[in-house]
Structure formats: structure tokens, C-alpha cells
């Protein structure tokens, strides 16, 4: 089991290393040897690439596996929630869109409007 401790923008992985992000951590989901991280992006005048792609996957040893891929269509905005099932990681964005993400690559596989 992976042990993770969160303090603001820092994620401490047991027996491994500390990872410090530019923004605070909003949500973490752990599955097997993967840690999915959603950063809390505060409102600002202009969003950067990293602001709009604020979902990451790390190994249990603290190695970054991926940052979520670019949306195939639609205006980029921040992601606000993550979850997963046996097949996909799901990320909802501020516009109410739910994206299906390949858990191994971070590439977006599809999208639907969340209610």
C-alpha cells in the first residue's frame, strides 16, 4: 500500500520522496501503484498550459508518469474533480465536461457532458 501525506502544495510519499507543486493539491486518488493528483487552480486573469492540464499521475516511488493530455476539442479550462473505475480515470472540468482518460498514458479517450 502506498502511503501519502499531503500538506498544501506538497505530496510526501512514504519511503520515497517529496513532490512540491506550484499550486495546492485539491484531490488525490490512489490505485495500485499509481497516485492521481488534481491541483487546485485559483481564478486568475490568464490560465497557463499547466493550469488547464492540472491532473497528474505519479508512481508509488514518486516518479511522474504523465500530465493529462490536451483536450481534443473545446475551450481549455481547469479540471475540478477526478475519479476512476476499472477502465478509465475520469476528470471533470469547470465547464461540466467529463473526460475519459487512459490511466497509463494520460491521453483523453472521450468526453461527455456531466449533469
Backbone torsions as a table, in degrees:
resi	resn	phi	psi	omega
1	UNK	NA	138.4	179.8
2	UNK	-83.9	131.0	175.1
3	UNK	-102.1	123.7	-178.0
4	UNK	-129.4	135.0	174.5
5	UNK	-123.2	133.8	-177.8
6	UNK	-112.7	134.4	175.2
7	UNK	-139.3	100.2	179.3
8	UNK	60.9	-109.1	-179.1
9	UNK	-102.4	13.1	-176.7
10	UNK	-115.4	134.8	176.0
11	UNK	-116.4	119.6	179.8
12	UNK	-104.9	120.3	-179.5
13	UNK	-102.1	125.3	-177.3
14	UNK	-54.6	137.7	178.2
15	UNK	56.8	25.6	-177.9
16	UNK	-139.0	-105.1	-176.1
17	UNK	-150.1	171.5	175.5
18	UNK	-100.0	139.1	177.2
19	UNK	-119.5	125.9	-179.3
20	UNK	-112.0	126.4	179.0
21	UNK	-101.4	162.0	176.6
22	UNK	-72.5	-28.2	-179.7
23	UNK	-116.5	162.0	179.5
24	UNK	-69.3	153.2	178.3
25	UNK	-83.3	128.9	-179.9
26	UNK	-97.4	-39.9	-174.7
27	UNK	-151.5	144.1	175.2
28	UNK	-133.2	135.8	174.8
29	UNK	-126.6	136.0	-179.2
30	UNK	-118.2	132.8	176.9
31	UNK	-142.0	121.1	-178.2
32	UNK	52.5	-118.3	-179.1
33	UNK	-104.8	24.0	-179.7
34	UNK	-119.6	140.5	176.2
35	UNK	-118.0	117.0	177.9
36	UNK	-97.3	130.3	-174.7
37	UNK	-124.0	131.2	173.4
38	UNK	-114.0	123.1	179.1
39	UNK	-89.3	149.0	-179.7
40	UNK	-91.7	101.5	-177.8
41	UNK	-92.1	119.1	-179.6
42	UNK	-78.1	151.6	178.1
43	UNK	-57.6	138.8	177.0
44	UNK	-152.5	166.6	-175.2
45	UNK	-64.3	-43.7	-178.0
46	UNK	-131.9	125.9	179.1
47	UNK	-87.5	139.5	177.5
48	UNK	-91.4	174.7	175.2
49	UNK	-56.4	-47.1	-178.8
50	UNK	-65.8	-33.3	177.0
51	UNK	-61.9	-43.6	-176.2
52	UNK	-82.4	-10.4	179.5
53	UNK	-124.8	58.1	-169.4
54	UNK	-92.0	31.1	175.5
55	UNK	-121.3	131.4	-176.3
56	UNK	-132.1	158.2	173.7
57	UNK	-127.4	130.6	177.6
58	UNK	-123.6	153.0	174.1
59	UNK	-79.1	167.0	176.7
60	UNK	-64.3	-13.2	177.3
61	UNK	-96.5	-0.9	177.1
62	UNK	92.5	12.2	178.2
63	UNK	-88.0	130.3	177.0
64	UNK	-70.5	122.9	179.0
65	UNK	-90.2	-45.3	178.2
66	UNK	-161.9	162.3	165.9
67	UNK	-115.1	140.2	-174.8
68	UNK	-50.3	144.0	-178.0
69	UNK	-75.0	169.3	179.6
70	UNK	-70.4	140.5	177.8
71	UNK	-64.3	136.6	-180.0
72	UNK	-68.9	-26.7	177.0
73	UNK	-157.1	164.3	-179.7
74	UNK	93.9	158.6	179.4
75	UNK	-71.1	134.8	177.5
76	UNK	-71.9	137.8	174.9
77	UNK	-151.0	174.1	-175.5
78	UNK	-75.3	149.2	172.3
79	UNK	-82.7	144.7	-174.1
80	UNK	-119.9	-10.2	-178.3
81	UNK	-159.8	145.1	173.0
82	UNK	-130.6	153.8	174.7
83	UNK	-160.5	172.2	178.6
84	UNK	-149.8	162.8	170.4
85	UNK	-132.3	-163.6	-177.6
86	UNK	-63.1	-28.2	-172.5
87	UNK	-103.9	-43.7	-171.8
88	UNK	-129.2	159.1	161.5
89	UNK	-95.1	138.0	178.5
90	UNK	-111.7	138.5	176.3
91	UNK	-133.1	121.7	176.3
92	UNK	-95.4	141.5	178.1
93	UNK	-107.4	175.8	-175.6
94	UNK	-61.5	-23.3	-178.8
95	UNK	-87.9	2.8	178.5
96	UNK	85.6	16.5	178.2
97	UNK	-95.2	137.5	176.2
98	UNK	-108.1	123.6	-179.1
99	UNK	-105.1	139.6	175.3
100	UNK	-96.6	122.8	-172.6
101	UNK	-119.9	135.5	174.2
102	UNK	-66.1	120.9	-175.3
103	UNK	-67.4	-21.1	-178.7
104	UNK	-89.5	-28.2	-174.1
105	UNK	-116.8	-21.5	-175.7
106	UNK	82.1	4.5	179.4
107	UNK	-79.6	139.4	179.6
108	UNK	-76.1	128.3	-177.5
109	UNK	-101.1	-20.1	-178.9
110	UNK	-179.2	175.4	-177.9
111	UNK	-151.0	147.3	171.6
112	UNK	-142.4	162.6	176.9
113	UNK	-85.4	123.0	178.5
114	UNK	-82.7	147.8	-179.5
115	UNK	-100.2	NA	NA
